C-alpha cells in the first residue's frame, strides 16, 4: 500500500469526476489510481490490488455490477463503493447483493464520499480488518455463546480471526467475501440471539431497506453453502423475523 491512508482505485468515465476524486483523495493521504472502462479497471484491480474501489455502474464497455461480481468471484476482498446516477432501490439492493460494501448516488458531497470510503476501509481490510458490524452488545459479545480469545471469535467448531480475516470450521479454512465475513462476525458476536433482518441490515450494511430487501437472505444462503458442508447447520431461520446462530444441542 502506497500510503498509510489506503490505496484507492477510481473507476468512472467522466473526466471531471475522476479529476476531482483524484485531487481530493490524494490531498487526504490516499494513493489513487483511476480507470475509465471495465477492462482497465479489472486489469488494475488485479495488478495493484487496491484497498478499495470507487466504482461507477454505467461504463462505456460494460456494467459496474458485473465487474463487481467478477472481482468477488476471483476472491478479491477489497472494499467496493458504487458511485452512480442510478438511485432506484432495486439498483442499490443489486449492488450490495453482488458484493458491494456501500452505494453513493450522484450528485454527491465530497465529505460524504470521504466518510464512506473511510468507513468501508475500516470494515473490510485496510488497517485493523475488523468488520465494523455495529454494536456487538448481546450474548456473544462478552463471552456468552460465542467465546473469544484476543481477536479470535469461536462458536462450536467455527473460528473467526478478526485481525487476520481467517475463518475456519473444524480446522478447514473457509474463504469468505468481505460482506460474508462481516455477516458471520455479527452472527457470532450475537450467537444464541434471534436477530431480525432489520437489525442485520443496519449492523452489517448500515442501510434500512424498509423490509423490502432480500440481501440478508441472499448472504445467509452464501454462508450456509460454505459452512454447512463442514458440519451441522449453525444458522437457524426464524420465519417472518430473521436468523440466529445456534447449534442443535441448544435448541
C-alpha positions in Angstrom: 0.0 0.0 0.0 1.5 3.3 -1.1 0.0 5.4 1.7 -0.9 5.0 5.3 -4.5 6.1 4.5 -5.1 3.5 1.8 -4.9 2.7 -1.9 -8.0 3.7 -3.9 -8.9 2.7 -7.5 -11.5 5.1 -9.1 -13.5 3.7 -12.0 -15.5 6.3 -13.8 -15.7 7.6 -17.4 -16.5 11.2 -16.5 -13.1 13.1 -16.5 -14.3 15.9 -14.2 -15.4 13.4 -11.6 -12.2 11.4 -11.9 -10.0 14.5 -11.7 -11.9 15.8 -8.6 -11.7 12.5 -6.8 -8.0 12.0 -7.5 -7.3 15.5 -6.2 -9.4 15.2 -3.1 -8.3 11.7 -2.1 -4.7 12.4 -2.8 -4.9 15.5 -0.6 -6.3 13.4 2.2 -3.4 11.0 2.1 -4.6 8.2 -0.2 -2.7 6.6 -3.1 -5.0 6.8 -6.1 -5.2 5.0 -9.5 -8.0 5.5 -12.0 -9.7 3.7 -14.9 -12.4 4.7 -17.3 -13.5 1.3 -18.5 -14.4 -2.2 -17.1 -11.4 -3.7 -18.9 -8.9 -1.1 -17.5 -10.5 -1.5 -14.0 -10.2 -5.2 -14.0 -6.5 -5.1 -15.1 -5.6 -2.5 -12.5 -7.6 -4.3 -9.7 -5.5 -7.5 -10.5 -2.2 -5.7 -10.7 -2.2 -3.0 -8.0 -4.6 -4.8 -5.5 -6.2 -1.6 -4.1 -7.7 -1.4 -0.6 -10.9 0.0 -2.1 -12.6 0.6 -5.5 -14.9 3.5 -6.1 -16.9 2.0 -9.0 -19.3 3.7 -11.4 -22.2 1.4 -12.6 -22.6 2.7 -16.1 -19.3 2.4 -18.0 -18.6 2.5 -21.8 -17.7 -1.2 -22.2 -19.9 -2.8 -19.5 -21.6 -2.7 -16.2 -20.0 -2.0 -12.8 -22.3 -4.5 -11.1 -21.0 -7.3 -13.4 -17.4 -6.2 -12.7 -18.1 -6.3 -9.0 -19.4 -9.9 -9.4 -16.4 -11.0 -11.3 -13.9 -9.5 -8.8 -15.7 -11.2 -5.9 -15.7 -14.5 -7.7 -11.9 -14.2 -8.2 -11.6 -13.8 -4.4 -10.8 -10.1 -4.1 -11.7 -8.8 -0.7 -11.1 -5.1 -1.1 -13.9 -2.7 -0.4 -16.2 -1.6 -3.2 -18.2 1.6 -3.1 -20.6 2.1 -6.0 -20.9 5.7 -7.3 -23.7 6.2 -9.8 -26.6 8.3 -11.0 -28.9 5.3 -10.7 -30.7 5.7 -7.4 -33.5 3.2 -7.7 -33.8 0.9 -4.6 -33.5 -2.2 -6.8 -30.1 -1.0 -8.1 -28.9 -0.4 -4.6 -30.0 -3.8 -3.5 -28.4 -5.4 -6.6 -25.1 -3.7 -5.9 -24.9 -4.8 -2.3 -26.1 -8.3 -3.1 -23.3 -8.8 -5.7 -20.7 -7.9 -3.1 -20.6 -4.1 -2.9 -19.9 -2.5 0.5 -21.6 0.8 0.0 -23.5 2.9 -2.6 -23.5 6.6 -3.2 -25.6 8.4 -5.8 -24.6 11.3 -8.0 -24.5 14.2 -7.3 -22.7 13.6 -4.0 -20.9 15.6 -1.3 -17.2 15.1 -1.2 -17.3 14.9 2.6 -19.9 12.1 2.4 -17.8 10.2 0.0 -14.7 10.5 2.2 -16.7 9.4 5.2 -18.0 6.3 3.4 -14.6 5.4 2.0 -13.0 5.6 5.4 -15.8 3.6 7.0 -15.5 0.8 4.4 -11.8 0.7 4.7 -12.2 0.2 8.5 -14.7 -2.6 7.9 -13.1 -4.6 5.2 -9.4 -4.7 5.4 -7.2 -1.6 5.4 -6.0 -1.1 9.0 -7.5 -3.4 11.6 -9.5 -5.6 9.2 -12.4 -5.6 11.6 -15.9 -5.7 10.0 -17.5 -2.8 11.9 -20.6 -4.8 12.3 -22.2 -2.3 14.7 -22.6 -2.6 18.4 -21.8 -6.1 19.4 -23.9 -6.0 22.5 -25.6 -9.3 23.0 -24.9 -12.8 24.4 -21.9 -13.5 22.2 -20.1 -10.2 22.7 -18.9 -10.7 26.2 -18.2 -14.4 26.4 -21.8 -15.8 26.2 -22.4 -18.3 23.5 -19.5 -17.3 21.3 -16.2 -17.3 23.1 -13.3 -15.1 22.2 -9.6 -15.1 22.9 -8.0 -11.8 21.8 -9.2 -11.2 18.3 -10.5 -14.8 17.7 -14.2 -15.5 17.9 -15.3 -19.1 18.5 -18.6 -20.8 18.3 -19.0 -24.6 18.3 -16.3 -25.7 15.8 -16.2 -22.3 14.0 -13.4 -19.8 14.4 -13.1 -16.3 13.0 -9.9 -14.2 13.4 -10.7 -10.5 13.3 -7.1 -9.5 12.7 -6.0 -11.9 10.0 -9.6 -12.2 8.5 -9.2 -16.0 8.5 -12.2 -18.3 9.1 -12.0 -22.0 9.9 -14.6 -24.7 10.6 -13.3 -27.9 12.2 -9.9 -26.9 11.1 -10.8 -26.4 7.5 -10.2 -22.8 6.0 -13.4 -21.1 4.7 -13.0 -18.4 2.1 -15.4 -15.6 2.6 -16.0 -12.3 0.8 -15.8 -9.1 3.0 -19.6 -8.9 3.3 -19.9 -12.6 4.2 -17.1 -12.1 6.8 -19.0 -9.1 8.3 -22.2 -11.0 8.4 -20.7 -14.1 10.1 -18.9 -11.9 12.6 -22.2 -10.2 13.6 -23.9 -13.6 14.0 -21.1 -15.0 16.1 -21.0 -11.9 18.3 -24.7 -12.4 18.9 -24.7 -16.2 19.0 -27.9 -17.6 20.5 -29.8 -14.4 19.9 -32.5 -14.1 17.3 -31.7 -11.2 15.0 -34.2 -9.5 12.8 -33.5 -8.8 9.2 -33.6 -5.1 10.0 -31.1 -5.5 12.8 -28.7 -7.4 10.5 -29.1 -4.8 7.6 -28.4 -1.9 9.9 -25.4 -3.6 11.5 -23.7 -5.2 8.5 -24.8 -2.9 5.6 -25.7 0.3 7.6 -28.9 0.5 5.5 -32.6 0.5 6.2 -34.5 -1.1 3.2 -37.9 -0.9 4.9 -38.3 -4.7 4.9 -38.1 -4.8 1.1 -34.6 -6.3 0.7 -33.6 -9.9 0.2 -29.9 -9.0 0.7 -29.8 -10.7 4.1 -31.5 -13.9 2.9 -29.1 -14.0 -0.1 -26.0 -13.7 2.1 -27.3 -16.2 4.7 -27.6 -18.6 1.8 -24.0 -17.9 0.7 -22.7 -18.6 4.3 -24.7 -21.8 4.6 -23.3 -23.1 1.3 -19.8 -22.6 2.6 -20.3 -23.7 6.3 -22.9 -26.5 6.2 -20.9 -29.0 4.2 -18.3 -28.9 7.0 -20.6 -29.7 9.9 -24.1 -29.4 11.4 -26.0 -26.3 10.3 -25.3 -23.4 12.6 -27.6 -20.7 11.2 -31.3 -21.1 12.1 -34.1 -19.4 10.3 -36.9 -17.8 12.3 -39.6 -17.4 9.6 -41.0 -14.0 9.2 -38.4 -12.5 11.5 -34.8 -13.3 11.0 -31.9 -15.6 11.9 -29.9 -16.9 14.8 -26.6 -18.7 15.2 -27.4 -21.8 17.3 -26.4 -25.4 17.5 -29.0 -28.2 17.5 -28.0 -29.0 21.1 -29.0 -25.5 22.2 -32.5 -25.9 20.6 
